[in-house]
Amino acid sequence: MLLGGIVVLACAFASAAVTLRNQGVDGALAVQRDLQAGHTLVPADLRVVKGSIDADLVPASEARTIVGRQVTIPLAAGALLARRHVGDPRYPRRGLALIGVAVKPGQYPPDLAPGNRVAISPIPGAGAGADDGIVSRAVSAVVTKVEHAEQPQNPAVVTLLLSRSDAQAIAAPVAQGLVTLMQISPEEP
């Protein structure tokens, strides 16, 4: 009985501690839509997520100080806003590059979305050869943005994040429209 009483008291104290810790906590800020690096935050970009937060997250009480500042990296809708996500854009990081790829239907999966990993592959037999400087191997990248064309005959523009050396190697076939994008597993290098 004594042991049971001690367990009940311990649970009561733990419950009180959690309740006191969460009292007065107004939650953290999260983004409501996908945001690109360099985007200047406006009130409509933010929403409050209730609950206790860790030290790196921006508390909801600081929303006014965050509005008007820039996002340092791309953020997906629903992402919690950390202090390191706001300030001067530092994207892409050193050694990485962003490249825009214009692709027609059939050159990319139609449901491609930010965060997907892709292999950028030169189209076989479309002028890629060992002597012309066009890369003959696939390189991998992460999709950061997909802009679908308003007219079906126009290409979609897919923005990709990849190593700078891979971006330089694939730039020529990309500029000529001689590539295809293949969605690959997130675990692949």
HUZIFEN-V712579 format. One line per field, one symbol per residue. phi: phi as a letter, one per 40 degrees, with the letter a starting at -180 (. if undefined). psi: psi as a letter, one per 30 degrees, with the letter a starting at -180 (. if undefined). burial: b if it has 24 or more other C-alpha atoms within 12 Angstrom, else e. Layout:
phi: ???
psi: ???
burial: ???
//
This chain:
phi: .ccccccccccccccccccccccgccgbcbccacbcdgcccbdccbacbchcbccccccdcbdccccgccccbcbcdgccccdccbicdbbccdgbabbcbcbcdgcaccbdadgccbbcbccdgbgcacccgccbbcbbabcbabbcccbdccccbbcbbaccccccccdcccccgbbbbbcbccccc
psi: eeeeeeeeeeeeeeeeeeeeefkfkgalklkflkklkfkkkleffllkjlllllffkjlffgeefekfllkflkklkfkkjleffkbkkhkllkfllkkkjjklkfglkfgklkfkklkjkkkkghfjlffggkkglklllkkfkkjkkekffkllkkkkklleeeeeefeeeeffghlkkkklkffk.
burial: eeeeeeeeeeeeeeeeeeeeeeeeeebbbbbeebbbbebbbeeebbbbbeebbeeebbbbeebeebbebbbbbbbbeebbbbbebbbeeebbeeeebbbbbbbbeebbbeebbbbbbbbbbbbeeeebeeeeebbbebbbbbbbbbbbeeeeeeebbbbbbbbeebbebbbbbbeebbbbbbbbeeeee
//
